[in-house]
């Protein structure tokens, strides 16, 4: 049986671990710091529209002497800024066959799934691992308090679009098929695609708006700034020669969840959750910051995405949290929006 070694005990990683374990899959959740200590002593309080369950999960740390086995699939759910360190931690571990003999290193024998927003994770992980499966994960999951995960949809909790990003098509394709099949049995809508990078690019067109959720301001002003961020990101992706699907394609996949209940409040995605916990959020450097990077590399302007990255970067420098003075208003983005390039 496949075992899923899931690195990252946030909302996404813990939700995947709970749902895969409930479907009968073998899982190991890799956590760090307070999360690791908590989950080693307590069950996860797993909130869904149908109630609350206490779920025990096997938990380890990347510093532990983990035994990896043939058939394992490594799933990186940490934020993009932590992906490189997580991949490096796992790459040089021995992999054993069912007889216990070492057959080689994880870098060669273990496929890795990257579910991060943005476009950077697959290339980062390919520095160490031969087979990388890119994935777009859509799930209404929140982690605002240590030990508690809130999932908004039921009975199907999320959707995943996955495809081989790098590696041998035969071996990697088999891992993609296994992942899609197992998630389909674990309350996810899952599908394999041949052009995962175009789907990841569609997700970043959605995600460049995430940072606006931590700012105060009228909904109409947020909608206007969000639309301008997306327009600017489209122009930059096109200048960089990156093919992208429309975000509506992701919405279509999400709608096929067949969720009979959805209690997740809007406007509380991953960046908001980090700030709500009083934590820093460097994730923005791989969302709006990814657009800023591509703009610089390809000689085009991205003033609005750059301004939002800098605004939230300053807030992260100051320790995070939703009550920082600089997060009280959209006003300082409006002049940038009005002067940004338009298609």
N, C-alpha and C positions, 0 to 999 in steps of 0.2 A: 504494500500500500504506500502511496505517496505521503510523505510528511511535509507539512508546510512550516518552515522556519521563518517567522515573521519578525522583522527587526523594526521596532517602534511601537510603544504601548500607548499611543494616543487614540483619538477617536476612530480613525480608520483601521489601524493595526489591531486594536482590541475587538472592534466589530467583526473584522475578518476572522480573527481567532475564535471568537464565540460561535459564529455561524458555521464555520468549517468544522469545529469540534462537535457541534450539535448534529451535524449531518453524518458523523461517524469518522471524519478524517482525523489523522494524527497531527497535532499542532505543537509547536514550541514557540512561545512569545519571548522575544529578546527585549528587555527593558533596562533602564538605567536609573540611578539616583533614587528619588523618593518613590517613583512608580514601581521600580523593581522591589524595593523593600516592602511596599504596601501589598503588592500582588503575591509576594511569597508568603505573606501572613494572612491575607484576607481574600475573599472572593471578589470578583468584579460585580458591582451593582449595575445590572444591565436593564435599562429602562426602554420599553417599547410601548406602542399604543395599546397593547393587550395586557400590560402589567410590568412588574419588576421581578427579575430573577437574580439570584446570587449564583455566579458561575465561577468555579475554580478552574484555573488554567495553569499548565506547567510553564514556569517562568525561569529565565536564566539571564545572565549578563554577558556582554561581548567579551568580558575579561575572563569568563569561565572557560574551562577546558572542554569545549563542546565537541561532541562526537557527531560528525556528519556522515551520512550514509548514501549509497547509491539510491536514487529515487527521490531524494530530498529536492524540494523547490524552495529557493530563498526568495522571500518577498520583502522588499525594502519599502517601508511606509513612513520612515523618518522624513522630515522636511528636506528640501533639496540641499540646503546648506550643510546638512549632516550626512548626506549620502556618501560622499567620498570617504569619510572616516569609517562609516559602516562597512562599505565595500572592502576597504583595505583590511579591516579587522577580520573579515570572514574569508578573504581570498586565499590565504596561505594555510588554511586548516586542512588536515588530512581527511580524505574520504575513504570509508571502509566499505567493503562488500558484505553480503550477508554472512560470510564465514569469518568476518572480523579482520580480514587482510586489508592493508592499505593499498589502494589502487592509484592514488595520485592526489592532487590538490583540488580544493574546491574551485579554484579559478578555471580549471579545465573541465570539471565533471559536474558542477552544479549550475543549473540555469537560474538566472536572477530576474525577478519581476520588479519593474520600477513603476510606481503608481503616482509619482510626484506631478504636480502642476508645473507648467513651463516646458522648456525644450532641452534643458541641460543634462538631466539625470542620466539618460541613456549613454551619452558620450562619456560622462564621468565614470560610470560603472564599467564600460568597455575598456578602460585603462587596465582593469584587473581581470575581468571575467570574459570568457569566450562567447557565452550565450546570454544575450540580454533580451528580455521580453518587455517591450514598452506597453503600458496600459493607461487608459483613462478610466478613472473610477468615479462614479457618481453615487453618492450616498449621503443621506440626511442624518449625519451623526455629529454629536457634540460632546466635547470633553471640557467641562468648565470647573470641575471639582475632582480632586484626586480620588481615584477608585470608582468613579461613576461615569458611565457612558449612556447618553440618551440617543436613541435611534428613532427617527420620526415616522418611517413608513413600515407598513405591515400588510400582508405577510411577506412580500418581496421587499427586502430592505435596501437594495441598490442595484446598480448596473455597472458592468465592466466591459470595455472594448479593449481587446488585446491583440498584439501582433509582434512578430519577431523583428527586433530592431537591429541586432547584429548576431552573427553566428551561423553555423551550419544549418541549412534549411530543413534537413531531415530530422536531426536531433532536436533543434529548436522548435520546429513545427510540431513535433510530438509533444513537447512540453506545453506549448500553447493549447493544443487540443485537450490535454489532461487538465490544465487550469480551467478552461472554459467548461468542460464537463463537470468538474468538481464544484465549481461555483454555481452551476446550474442546479446542483443538488443541495446547495447551501443558501437558498433564499435570495439568490442574485439572478438577474437577467445577464447573461454573458454571451459575447459573440467574438469570433476571431475575424480580423481584417488584414488585408495585405499591405495597407498603407498607414501604419500606426502613426507615423510622424505627422501626417496631414490631420489626423484626429487630435493629436496632442496640440497642434497649432490651433485647431478650432477651440480647444479648451482654454488656451491662453487668451484668445479673444474674449472669452467669458471672464477669465480670472483677473485681467487687468483692472477690473472694476472692484475687486474684493476689498482693496484698501479703503474705498469710500465708506464702507460699512462702519468704520470706527470714527468717522467724522460726523459732527452734527451739522444739520442744515435741512432745508426744505426738500421734500421728496422730488419736487420738480427740478430743483437745482442739481440734486444728485443724478437724476436721470439725464440731464443735459451734459453734465461733466462725464458721466459714464459713456454716453454715446460718442463724445469727442475722444475719449481714451481709446475706444474700440476703432474708430475711424483712423486715428493716428497709427494704431498697431497694425491695421490692415495695410496701410501704405508702407510701413517699415518691413513687414513680412514680404510684401511683393518686391520691394527693392532688394531684399536679401535673397530672392529667388526661392522662397520657401512656400511650397504648395499648402494650402489650408482648405479644409472643409468649412462650411458655414456652421456656426454654433447650433443652429436649429437641428442639425444632424444628431448632436448630442442630446438635445431635448427630446428627440424622437426615441432614442435609446432609453432615456430615463422614463418616458411615458409608458414604455413596454414593461415596466416593473410590475404592472398589474396590482399596484398597492391598493388595498381596500381601505386603509386608514393612513393618513399622513398628518402628524401632529407637530411637525418641526416648524418653529417660527422662522419666517424669512429674515434675511439680513444678518445671519450669524455663521458665516463660513469660517474657514480655518484662521485667517488673519484676525478677524474679530475675536475668535476664541482665545488666541494667544494673548491679545491685549486684555481681554476680560479676566484672564487669570493673573494679570499683572506681570506677564512675561514679555520679554522682547520678541520681536518677530522679524527675523532676517529673511523670511520667505519672500518679502516684497522685492528683494534684490534679484530674484529669479522669475518674477512676474513682470512688473513694470521695469525692473532693472534689466531684464532680458531684452525688452524692446529698446531700452536706452543703449544697451551694448550693440545690438544689431544695427541701430541707427548710426552709431559712431563708426562701426566697421564698414558700412556701405554708403557713407557720405550723405545721409539724409537727416532731417530734424525730427526729434521726438520730445519737444519741450514739455508737454503735459504729463506724459509718463515719467519723464525725468523729475518733474516737480513733485509728483506724488511720491515717487521713490525717496526723494530727499526729505520730504515732510515726515514720512513714516520712519525713515532712517534716523532722523533727529530724535523722534519720539522713542525709538528703540535705544538710542544712545542714552537717553534720559531715564531709562528703566522700564519702559512700557506702561501698561495700564490705560484705562479709558478716560481718566480724569486729567490728563495733561493739558495745559492751556492751549498748546498748539493744535490739539485735536478738536477744539470746540466749534470750528466753523469751516465751511468750504470756501470762504471768501477769498483766501489767498490763492486758490486755484482758478477762480473765475477769469481774471485777466489773462492768465496763461491759456485757458481754454479759448478765449476770444481771439488770441493771436496765433493759435496753433495752425499748422498747415491743414488744408481741407482738400478732399478729393474733388 
